[in-house]
């Protein structure tokens, strides 16, 4: 997921959370040259479509994530939402697995 760090938007006024990794210096040109936020979101959505199915295939968690369906999604917003929903489900599954192990 380090590939996604250069595509982060500028920090919000309140700043990023403390555990947020710093974007690499190679990302500086994005803000310096006014790289459009929509283009940045589009690139993140396609990167997500490329990376998440790979994560799903090597994960111990059962997952259904179809790269073709992600890439054929009608909009950037829908593609990003699908990725966020999938990641949220995976996070809940991992939390449940950890809770069971701690019993």
Backbone as CSV, one residue per row, in Angstrom:
resi,resn,N_x,N_y,N_z,CA_x,CA_y,CA_z,C_x,C_y,C_z
1,UNK,0.805,-1.196,0.000,0.000,0.000,0.000,0.850,1.262,0.000
2,UNK,2.150,1.106,0.083,3.032,2.269,0.018,2.893,2.995,-1.313
3,UNK,2.451,2.260,-2.342,2.265,2.869,-3.656,1.185,3.946,-3.622
4,UNK,0.280,3.858,-2.638,-0.833,4.802,-2.561,-0.442,6.098,-1.840
5,UNK,0.612,6.070,-1.046,0.978,7.257,-0.266,1.230,8.500,-1.109
6,UNK,1.894,8.394,-2.253,2.091,9.623,-3.034,0.799,10.251,-3.539
7,UNK,-0.276,9.504,-3.540,-1.540,10.021,-4.063,-2.415,10.653,-2.987
8,UNK,-1.928,10.689,-1.753,-2.706,11.304,-0.679,-2.953,12.772,-0.961
9,UNK,-4.124,13.255,-0.590,-4.371,14.696,-0.734,-3.581,15.462,0.316
10,UNK,-3.519,16.772,0.191,-2.844,17.551,1.234,-3.523,17.308,2.583
11,UNK,-2.789,17.458,3.680,-3.382,17.199,4.996,-4.554,18.130,5.280
12,UNK,-5.569,17.641,6.003,-6.680,18.507,6.383,-6.201,19.559,7.384
13,UNK,-7.008,20.567,7.617,-6.624,21.643,8.535,-6.278,21.106,9.911
14,UNK,-7.002,20.092,10.358,-6.738,19.526,11.686,-5.554,18.575,11.680
15,UNK,-5.007,18.305,10.508,-3.860,17.401,10.388,-4.281,15.944,10.298
16,UNK,-3.336,15.100,9.889,-3.584,13.663,9.805,-3.498,13.052,11.192
17,UNK,-4.096,11.874,11.403,-3.933,11.178,12.683,-2.452,10.893,12.949
18,UNK,-2.112,10.732,14.219,-0.706,10.546,14.606,-0.084,9.307,13.973
19,UNK,-0.863,8.251,13.770,-0.306,7.011,13.218,-0.286,6.973,11.688
20,UNK,-0.639,8.069,11.058,-0.637,8.145,9.597,0.809,8.250,9.099
21,UNK,1.227,7.366,8.180,2.594,7.467,7.666,2.777,8.731,6.827
22,UNK,3.965,9.243,6.850,4.285,10.433,6.057,4.383,10.059,4.579
23,UNK,3.793,10.887,3.705,3.974,10.592,2.274,5.433,10.809,1.886
24,UNK,5.929,10.051,0.938,7.318,10.201,0.530,7.559,11.557,-0.126
25,UNK,8.794,11.983,-0.142,9.128,13.274,-0.744,8.785,13.301,-2.229
26,UNK,8.688,12.139,-2.844,8.331,12.091,-4.260,6.913,12.596,-4.509
27,UNK,6.101,12.706,-3.456,4.721,13.175,-3.604,4.623,14.692,-3.594
28,UNK,5.719,15.360,-3.320,5.707,16.821,-3.195,5.238,17.502,-4.480
29,UNK,5.575,16.948,-5.617,5.200,17.574,-6.891,3.695,17.649,-7.068
30,UNK,2.944,16.720,-6.429,1.488,16.736,-6.574,0.901,18.047,-6.080
31,UNK,1.363,18.497,-4.909,0.828,19.748,-4.372,1.493,20.958,-5.019
32,UNK,2.757,20.850,-5.336,3.474,21.978,-5.927,2.901,22.368,-7.279
33,UNK,2.523,21.396,-8.074,2.018,21.684,-9.411,0.500,21.612,-9.496
34,UNK,-0.176,21.544,-8.365,-1.635,21.570,-8.348,-2.283,20.376,-9.019
35,UNK,-1.755,19.187,-8.769,-2.325,17.977,-9.341,-3.779,17.872,-8.908
36,UNK,-4.726,17.816,-9.835,-6.151,17.888,-9.501,-6.602,16.747,-8.580
37,UNK,-7.388,17.081,-7.558,-7.869,16.052,-6.621,-8.686,14.951,-7.304
38,UNK,-9.461,15.291,-8.317,-10.249,14.266,-8.999,-9.340,13.274,-9.720
39,UNK,-8.300,13.775,-10.355,-7.350,12.885,-11.036,-6.631,12.004,-10.021
40,UNK,-6.306,12.577,-8.875,-5.659,11.826,-7.810,-6.591,10.704,-7.325
41,UNK,-7.880,11.021,-7.131,-8.854,10.017,-6.692,-9.008,8.926,-7.754
42,UNK,-8.988,9.330,-9.020,-9.107,8.354,-10.101,-7.923,7.388,-10.078
43,UNK,-6.734,7.917,-9.892,-5.544,7.057,-9.853,-5.595,6.113,-8.663
44,UNK,-6.038,6.626,-7.503,-6.164,5.764,-6.320,-7.183,4.661,-6.585
45,UNK,-8.285,4.997,-7.243,-9.321,3.989,-7.488,-8.808,2.881,-8.407
46,UNK,-8.042,3.226,-9.420,-7.486,2.194,-10.303,-6.391,1.403,-9.607
47,UNK,-5.607,2.055,-8.770,-4.579,1.353,-8.008,-5.237,0.361,-7.046
48,UNK,-6.328,0.792,-6.434,-7.076,-0.077,-5.535,-7.625,-1.284,-6.295
49,UNK,-8.127,-1.069,-7.492,-8.650,-2.170,-8.306,-7.539,-3.159,-8.664
50,UNK,-6.324,-2.664,-8.751,-5.197,-3.546,-9.055,-4.695,-4.275,-7.814
51,UNK,-4.649,-3.590,-6.673,-4.047,-4.166,-5.476,-4.982,-5.027,-4.641
52,UNK,-6.217,-4.611,-4.465,-7.105,-5.326,-3.543,-7.382,-6.769,-3.953
53,UNK,-7.634,-7.069,-5.227,-7.824,-8.491,-5.569,-6.582,-9.330,-5.267
54,UNK,-5.394,-8.721,-5.389,-4.169,-9.434,-5.034,-4.147,-9.719,-3.540
55,UNK,-4.530,-8.745,-2.730,-4.596,-8.950,-1.286,-5.625,-10.023,-0.943
56,UNK,-6.755,-9.999,-1.640,-7.807,-10.985,-1.381,-7.328,-12.389,-1.714
57,UNK,-6.506,-12.522,-2.739,-6.075,-13.862,-3.164,-5.047,-14.471,-2.214
58,UNK,-4.266,-13.650,-1.506,-3.267,-14.186,-0.581,-3.735,-14.122,0.862
59,UNK,-4.893,-13.569,1.089,-5.431,-13.421,2.438,-5.958,-14.751,2.948
60,UNK,-5.863,-14.935,4.251,-6.442,-16.116,4.876,-7.948,-15.955,5.031
61,UNK,-8.433,-14.760,4.775,-9.854,-14.482,4.928,-10.588,-14.800,3.638
62,UNK,-11.741,-15.422,3.743,-12.517,-15.634,2.520,-12.996,-14.293,1.996
63,UNK,-12.782,-14.060,0.732,-13.171,-12.760,0.171,-13.544,-12.928,-1.284
64,UNK,-14.492,-12.121,-1.692,-14.851,-12.083,-3.100,-14.645,-10.652,-3.553
65,UNK,-13.685,-10.471,-4.393,-13.417,-9.149,-4.934,-12.985,-9.349,-6.378
66,UNK,-13.791,-8.890,-7.275,-13.568,-9.107,-8.694,-12.939,-7.871,-9.323
67,UNK,-11.720,-8.018,-9.805,-10.999,-6.898,-10.417,-11.759,-6.345,-11.615
68,UNK,-12.273,-7.226,-12.443,-12.982,-6.777,-13.640,-14.209,-5.933,-13.261
69,UNK,-14.953,-6.408,-12.251,-16.129,-5.650,-11.814,-15.724,-4.281,-11.275
70,UNK,-14.612,-4.222,-10.531,-14.136,-2.929,-10.024,-13.773,-1.987,-11.170
71,UNK,-13.054,-2.513,-12.150,-12.621,-1.666,-13.263,-13.776,-1.230,-14.154
72,UNK,-14.832,-2.010,-14.202,-15.986,-1.662,-15.027,-17.006,-0.807,-14.287
73,UNK,-16.723,-0.486,-13.033,-17.623,0.367,-12.268,-17.751,1.704,-12.977
74,UNK,-18.949,2.253,-12.957,-19.254,3.443,-13.754,-18.515,4.704,-13.320
75,UNK,-18.196,4.822,-12.037,-17.584,6.070,-11.599,-16.439,5.817,-10.616
76,UNK,-15.604,6.814,-10.472,-14.495,6.771,-9.518,-15.060,6.601,-8.109
77,UNK,-16.117,7.354,-7.813,-16.716,7.301,-6.480,-17.198,5.888,-6.141
78,UNK,-17.887,5.246,-7.078,-18.381,3.891,-6.829,-17.231,2.909,-6.641
79,UNK,-16.163,3.064,-7.422,-15.003,2.178,-7.303,-14.347,2.350,-5.936
80,UNK,-14.190,3.599,-5.505,-13.600,3.855,-4.187,-14.503,3.335,-3.074
81,UNK,-15.809,3.534,-3.212,-16.741,3.047,-2.191,-16.694,1.521,-2.086
82,UNK,-16.623,0.841,-3.214,-16.549,-0.622,-3.193,-15.284,-1.083,-2.475
83,UNK,-14.177,-0.407,-2.728,-12.934,-0.747,-2.042,-13.004,-0.482,-0.558
84,UNK,-13.588,0.633,-0.171,-13.715,0.970,1.251,-14.619,-0.039,1.955
85,UNK,-15.711,-0.415,1.316,-16.617,-1.402,1.915,-15.891,-2.734,2.102
86,UNK,-15.152,-3.168,1.085,-14.423,-4.436,1.181,-13.388,-4.370,2.296
87,UNK,-12.627,-3.279,2.354,-11.620,-3.135,3.410,-12.259,-3.096,4.789
88,UNK,-13.404,-2.446,4.919,-14.101,-2.403,6.207,-14.530,-3.803,6.644
89,UNK,-15.060,-4.579,5.711,-15.451,-5.954,6.036,-14.239,-6.773,6.474
90,UNK,-13.130,-6.588,5.775,-11.927,-7.333,6.135,-11.427,-6.930,7.526
91,UNK,-11.515,-5.652,7.830,-11.089,-5.166,9.145,-11.954,-5.781,10.240
92,UNK,-13.265,-5.848,10.027,-14.159,-6.456,11.016,-13.877,-7.947,11.178
93,UNK,-13.591,-8.628,10.075,-13.268,-10.056,10.158,-11.979,-10.274,10.939
94,UNK,-10.974,-9.445,10.675,-9.715,-9.554,11.411,-9.910,-9.275,12.896
95,UNK,-10.704,-8.259,13.212,-10.984,-7.946,14.615,-11.685,-9.111,15.301
96,UNK,-12.606,-9.760,14.599,-13.301,-10.919,15.166,-12.342,-12.072,15.393
97,UNK,-11.431,-12.303,14.451,-10.451,-13.371,14.592,-9.546,-13.114,15.805
98,UNK,-9.139,-11.880,15.983,-8.291,-11.514,17.124,-9.054,-11.711,18.432
99,UNK,-10.320,-11.310,18.456,-11.127,-11.457,19.657,-11.300,-12.928,20.033
100,UNK,-11.496,-13.790,19.040,-11.653,-15.219,19.301,-10.358,-15.802,19.846
101,UNK,-9.243,-15.408,19.300,-7.939,-15.919,19.764,-7.629,-15.490,21.197
102,UNK,-8.130,-14.337,21.577,-7.864,-13.830,22.924,-8.719,-14.513,23.980
103,UNK,-9.721,-15.291,23.575,-10.590,-15.977,24.550,-9.888,-17.083,25.269
